[in-house]
Every structure is written in structure tokens, then in C-alpha cells.
């Protein structure tokens, strides 16, 4: 799997405003989806590509998950998280070491573009999801991906396959997920832009949503 991150990613998320913003915005989007589409009082959650677990910690404080596990391939990143209320483990997105139907929520933010075989990852996600469970995927917009690589402003994260929303939904359908939600989001990737949600809503209405820098798709088993 390409793009396994190092400890400096955690440092950046604590000190760099654009890393903080991206973390907070993704967390906000995921939180809203859980509230809207997962009508469960007791949620078992798996966060794939959890990195330093900061998003998982934030979500767990809000939802108080019954079971909460994050996996990542970077041991040094996992070790930066001191939150004893979540369980972080070394793990591979394409070979999940969990029994069938173990979770009713799987989150994989900015992961699918890194794996060698996205279909294998999604097949594994479907296997460990309970019936009616949801999978939340995010990925940077491929246009933004190319601009970032050219500019050098944000470190190249070694993406195996650039994604667009159409491709993400095709992967979900191929692996027998029902798509229940999808959109482009994050108008400005550096900091919270004034009236950003209103701007994003307007861009969607006039058919310019593809200029936004991130995308999210949700599949239901």
C-alpha cells in the first residue's frame, strides 16, 4: 500500500492550519452522515487508515461508540494517540483481520486512492459490515490531486489511483453496495472559507461542484 504516513503527519495536524482544517472538515462531514444515515443506538465502528486516530477520537467523544477500532499501517502514527477510549491497531485495508459482520459503521477517509486493489478493500469492508451497515469513503478530487503534486504546497502522498466521484461509486456498486449519498465538498482546502457551506451549496446548484477539492460517497450493505 502506497503512501504510508510518518509521525510528522501527526505533528502537522496539530500545528499546521491547513492540516487542522482538513481534519476538522472531514470529521464534520462524517459526523453528519452518521447522524443522518445510521439509526443505531449502539454503533460498532471501524476506521480504516486511522493515521493518528484524531478523527476517531473526536467522533467517539460525540457518539460514544459501543466498539471502536482504528487500523493503520504506520506503527509510529498509531503510537502518537494516547486516547485510551479507542483501540488502534496495525492493519491492512485489503486484508481485514475481523470476523464477518463485526461492525455497522466503517470509515475510510483518504484511503481508497492509496490501496493497490480498491475492489479487494471494498469487498473486505462489505464482509465485515453488518446488514444495514454503512461505509463512508472520502478521497481528494483528482483535479486537486494533480495541482497539489505540481505545486508542492502539500506533500505528495503517493496515490496509486486518482479518484473522481463517478469512479468511487462504480467501485461501490461493483462490490454490491447501495449508494445512499455522494457529493463533492471542501471549496477551499487551506482554511475555513467565509460562508463556505453556502458557497458549496450554490456551486452544486449551478453544476460546478467538481471544482471542490474533496468528495464523499456512502454505501449501504
C-alpha positions as CSV (number, residue, x, y, z in Angstrom):
1,X,0.0,0.0,0.0
2,X,1.5,3.3,-1.1
3,X,1.6,6.5,1.0
4,X,2.1,5.1,4.5
5,X,2.5,8.2,6.6
6,X,5.1,9.1,9.2
7,X,5.0,10.7,12.6
8,X,5.4,14.2,11.0
9,X,1.8,13.9,9.7
10,X,0.6,13.9,13.3
11,X,2.8,16.9,14.1
12,X,1.4,18.7,11.1
13,X,-2.2,18.0,12.2
14,X,-1.5,19.7,15.5
15,X,0.5,22.7,14.3
16,X,-0.5,23.4,10.6
17,X,-3.7,25.3,10.0
18,X,-4.5,23.6,6.7
19,X,-3.9,20.1,8.1
20,X,-6.1,21.0,11.0
21,X,-8.8,22.4,8.7
22,X,-8.9,19.3,6.5
23,X,-9.1,17.0,9.6
24,X,-12.0,19.1,11.1
25,X,-13.9,19.3,7.8
26,X,-13.7,15.6,7.1
27,X,-14.8,14.9,10.7
28,X,-17.7,17.3,10.3
29,X,-18.9,15.6,7.1
30,X,-18.6,12.1,8.6
31,X,-20.4,13.1,11.8
32,X,-23.3,14.5,9.7
33,X,-23.6,11.3,7.7
34,X,-23.6,9.1,10.8
35,X,-26.4,11.1,12.3
36,X,-28.5,11.1,9.2
37,X,-28.0,7.5,7.9
38,X,-27.2,5.2,10.8
39,X,-30.2,4.9,13.1
40,X,-28.4,2.7,15.7
41,X,-28.2,3.4,19.4
42,X,-25.1,1.2,19.7
43,X,-22.6,1.7,17.0
44,X,-19.6,-0.5,16.3
45,X,-17.1,1.5,14.3
46,X,-14.0,0.6,12.3
47,X,-11.8,3.4,11.0
48,X,-9.6,2.3,8.2
49,X,-6.5,4.4,7.6
50,X,-7.0,6.0,11.0
51,X,-3.5,7.5,11.0
52,X,-3.0,9.1,14.4
53,X,-6.7,8.4,15.4
54,X,-7.5,12.1,15.9
55,X,-10.7,11.9,13.9
56,X,-11.8,8.7,15.5
57,X,-11.2,10.2,19.0
58,X,-13.4,13.2,18.0
59,X,-16.2,11.0,16.7
60,X,-16.1,8.7,19.7
61,X,-16.4,11.6,22.1
62,X,-19.6,12.6,20.3
63,X,-21.2,9.1,19.6
64,X,-19.7,7.0,22.4
65,X,-19.3,4.0,20.1
66,X,-20.0,0.6,21.6
67,X,-16.9,-0.8,19.9
68,X,-14.3,1.5,18.3
69,X,-11.3,0.3,16.4
70,X,-8.9,2.1,14.1
71,X,-6.3,0.4,11.9
72,X,-3.4,1.8,10.1
73,X,-0.1,0.6,8.6
74,X,2.1,3.2,10.4
75,X,3.1,2.0,13.8
76,X,4.7,5.3,14.7
77,X,1.5,7.2,13.8
78,X,-0.7,4.9,15.9
79,X,1.7,5.4,18.9
80,X,1.1,9.2,18.9
81,X,-2.5,8.7,20.0
82,X,-2.9,8.5,23.8
83,X,-6.7,8.2,23.9
84,X,-7.4,5.1,26.0
85,X,-11.1,5.1,24.8
86,X,-10.2,3.9,21.3
87,X,-8.4,0.8,20.1
88,X,-5.8,1.4,17.5
89,X,-4.1,-1.5,15.7
90,X,-1.8,-2.2,12.8
91,X,-3.8,-3.4,9.9
92,X,-4.1,-3.7,6.1
93,X,-7.2,-2.3,4.4
94,X,-7.2,-5.1,1.9
95,X,-6.9,-7.9,4.5
96,X,-9.1,-7.0,7.4
97,X,-8.5,-9.3,10.4
98,X,-12.1,-9.2,11.7
99,X,-14.9,-11.7,11.6
100,X,-17.8,-11.3,9.2
101,X,-20.4,-8.8,10.2
102,X,-18.4,-7.2,13.0
103,X,-19.3,-3.5,12.5
104,X,-22.2,-1.4,11.5
105,X,-20.0,1.6,10.5
106,X,-16.8,1.7,8.5
107,X,-15.0,4.9,7.8
108,X,-12.2,5.1,5.2
109,X,-11.1,8.8,4.7
110,X,-8.5,9.4,2.1
111,X,-7.6,5.7,1.8
112,X,-9.1,4.3,-1.4
113,X,-6.7,6.2,-3.6
114,X,-3.7,4.6,-1.7
115,X,-4.6,0.9,-2.0
116,X,-3.3,-1.4,-4.7
117,X,-6.7,-3.1,-5.2
118,X,-9.7,-0.9,-4.3
119,X,-12.2,-3.7,-5.1
120,X,-10.5,-6.0,-2.7
121,X,-10.6,-3.4,0.1
122,X,-14.4,-2.8,-0.6
123,X,-15.1,-6.5,-0.7
124,X,-13.4,-6.8,2.7
125,X,-15.4,-3.9,4.0
126,X,-18.7,-5.5,2.9
127,X,-17.7,-8.8,4.5
128,X,-17.1,-7.2,8.0
129,X,-20.1,-4.9,7.8
130,X,-23.4,-6.0,9.4
131,X,-26.5,-6.0,7.2
132,X,-27.8,-2.4,7.0
133,X,-24.3,-1.0,8.0
134,X,-22.7,1.8,6.1
135,X,-19.3,2.5,4.6
136,X,-18.2,6.1,4.3
137,X,-15.4,6.9,1.8
138,X,-13.7,10.1,1.1
139,X,-11.0,10.9,-1.4
140,X,-9.4,14.1,-2.8
141,X,-10.7,15.3,-6.1
142,X,-8.4,14.2,-8.9
143,X,-8.0,17.8,-10.2
144,X,-6.9,19.0,-6.7
145,X,-4.7,15.9,-6.5
146,X,-2.8,17.0,-9.6
147,X,-2.5,20.6,-8.6
148,X,-1.1,19.7,-5.2
149,X,1.5,17.4,-6.8
150,X,2.6,20.2,-9.2
151,X,2.6,22.9,-6.6
152,X,4.5,21.1,-3.8
153,X,2.4,23.0,-1.3
154,X,1.2,19.9,0.4
155,X,3.5,16.8,0.4
156,X,2.8,14.3,-2.3
157,X,1.1,11.3,-0.6
158,X,1.8,8.7,-3.2
159,X,-1.6,8.0,-4.5
160,X,-1.9,4.7,-6.5
161,X,-5.1,5.8,-8.4
162,X,-6.7,9.2,-8.6
163,X,-10.4,9.2,-7.9
164,X,-13.4,11.0,-9.0
165,X,-16.9,10.6,-7.6
166,X,-18.1,8.5,-10.6
167,X,-15.2,6.1,-10.1
168,X,-15.8,5.8,-6.3
169,X,-19.5,5.0,-6.9
170,X,-18.6,2.4,-9.6
171,X,-16.3,0.7,-7.1
172,X,-19.1,0.6,-4.5
173,X,-21.7,-0.8,-7.0
174,X,-19.2,-3.4,-8.2
175,X,-18.9,-4.6,-4.6
176,X,-22.7,-4.8,-4.1
177,X,-23.1,-1.6,-2.0
178,X,-26.3,0.5,-2.4
179,X,-25.2,4.1,-2.8
180,X,-27.2,6.3,-0.4
181,X,-25.2,9.6,-0.6
182,X,-22.5,11.3,-2.5
183,X,-21.2,14.8,-3.1
184,X,-18.1,17.0,-3.7
185,X,-17.2,19.2,-0.7
186,X,-14.5,21.5,0.6
187,X,-14.4,24.6,-1.6
188,X,-11.1,25.8,-0.2
189,X,-8.6,23.2,1.2
190,X,-6.4,25.6,3.3
191,X,-8.7,27.1,5.9
192,X,-12.4,27.6,6.6
193,X,-13.6,30.0,4.0
194,X,-16.3,32.6,5.0
195,X,-19.8,31.2,4.1
196,X,-18.2,28.0,2.7
197,X,-21.3,25.9,3.1
198,X,-23.4,28.4,1.3
199,X,-20.8,28.7,-1.4
200,X,-20.6,24.9,-1.8
201,X,-24.4,24.6,-1.9
202,X,-24.5,27.3,-4.7
203,X,-21.8,25.5,-6.7
204,X,-23.8,22.3,-6.6
205,X,-26.9,24.1,-7.8
206,X,-25.2,25.6,-10.8
207,X,-23.4,22.4,-11.7
208,X,-19.9,23.4,-10.6
209,X,-19.4,21.0,-7.7
210,X,-16.5,19.3,-9.4
211,X,-14.2,22.2,-8.7
212,X,-14.3,21.4,-5.0
213,X,-11.3,19.6,-3.6
214,X,-12.8,16.6,-1.9
215,X,-15.5,14.0,-2.5
216,X,-17.5,11.7,-0.3
217,X,-19.6,8.6,-1.1
218,X,-21.6,6.4,1.2
219,X,-22.5,2.8,0.6
220,X,-25.0,0.6,2.5
221,X,-24.9,-3.1,2.8
